[in-house]
Amino acid sequence: DTEVTQTPKHLVMGMTNKKSLKCEQHMGHRAMYWYKQKAKKPPELMFVYSYEKLSINESVPSRFSPECPNSSLLNLHLHALQPEDSALYLCASSQPLGGASNQPQHFGDGTRLSIL
Amino acid sequence: AQSVSQHNHHVILSEAASLELGCNYSYGGTVNLFWYVQYPGQHLQLLLKYFSGDPLVKGIKGFEAEFIKSKFSFNLRKPSVQWSDTAEYFCAVTPGGSYIPTFGRGTSLIVHP
């Protein structure tokens, strides 16, 4: 079992819906990440939060909106998604530089998202 | 920009065969190296990591990897694979001074019983 919990595990939504993905970790990690993963492909970095501040946005369309309410939680708000956004969305956490630096990432099971 | 290359995209083996998956990176400075595995329908999990010291590192489930600095490589090995090793394997590299890895494109391993 992973120490990073993601909900929901599966989500089917229409292109006009608004939904949110949630991620939670209690390992004291201060860096949290959102990745998008297509089948048989590596994770593609979307966003990085370091100490609850957005530090990296990899040119992600504005229909994806991240939020980090506190050091344990990470949300990804979805609105007006396109069919090509269907993928596995992974959350990960780690210690950022300055903490226990260069530690590996811990991944959640992901949310499998399907856009109709 | 740094890059990570995994040249073996698909590998098919029979049980008990030996495995070696290649990983090369392009970065001249200090690096931290990882191999992750993703079993079907499961999350990515760490197999092993290298930060410093002995360049031959041992991980979980009988896997090991060797860091060869002169070749910018970090190849993954297992002497005898099992059907349960069927999975996607990703090499990842984090430069010293960063905490964000670059992933290779992955290798799909299928082990036939």
Interface residues (C-beta under 8 A of the other chain):
Chain A: T2 V4 A31 Y33 K40 K41 P42 P43 L45 V48 S50 I56 L90 A92 S94 Q95 P96 L97 S101 N102 Q103 P104 Q105 H106 F107 G108 D109 G110
Chain B: N32 F34 Y36 Q42 H43 L44 Q45 L46 K49 F51 E88 F90 T94 G96 G97 S98 Y99 I100 P101 F103 G104 R105 G106 S108
